[in-house]
């Protein structure tokens, strides 16, 4: 269980596999273990690093106030700890904003970007529609079983939910999220504030030439596809994928398809980087 110090926080991370380095950056309220459906598969070809954001899981104490810029610096600190001059960077939801900031702040250190279920402007995802307000409230009030059910409605499509199996599904997912789905880690509100304050839209064009893939889930209530399309359109040359029938928890409930896209993207990007280094 390695850790590394970053501005008042001992960041917990996991690293495994062999090959070109890849950093996986998680979203709001999820431990780094949430990337297990990806890292367990991709470690056969890549050196994969995932971590708990400051204030999450074993990354304690919180130390500095979470901002997207600070979380990007945390990512670079962990790359430094591994001796990685550069890495491929993968981010989901909030982690997509952090990945964008890493690339914008330290472009030479990013070999490629993969942005899943995310957006360029945080307040677009935190804007409350009546449906999102009601579902969000239900994740915080009612019985524990009711809160788990509401949370599953946010992250899984109807096709992956079964009312009769809600408790079993929630129990299966708890190790990936790092907590009982009836509970929200205290740091979540600070993470949401950090997300709301961040907007990469005016700077996206600066990422021209950086191999980027954007993946959206067609049934995503948190990061609906129009946000993903806008993000991809803002990064010159970005490739866009949309999974029909998928929701915000796409990397978990549609892991084989996500992994196939990521593997192809990472392989092509690494091959292109090697070609450039040869000249």
Secondary structure, 3 states (H helix, E strand, C coil): CCEEEECCEEEEEEEECCCEEEEEECCCCCCHHHHHHHHHHHCCCEEEEEECCCCCCCCECCCCCCCHHHHHHHHHHHHHHHCCCCEEEEEECHHHHHHHHHHHHCHHHEEEEEEECCCCEHHHHHCCCHHHHHHHHHCCCCCHHHHHHHHHHHHCCHHHCCHHHHHHHHHHHHHHHCCCCCCCCCCHHHHHHHHHCCECHHHHHHHCCCCEEEEEECCCCCCCHHHHHHHHHHCCCCEEEEECCCCCCHHHHCHHHHHHHHHHHHHHHHHHHHHHHHC
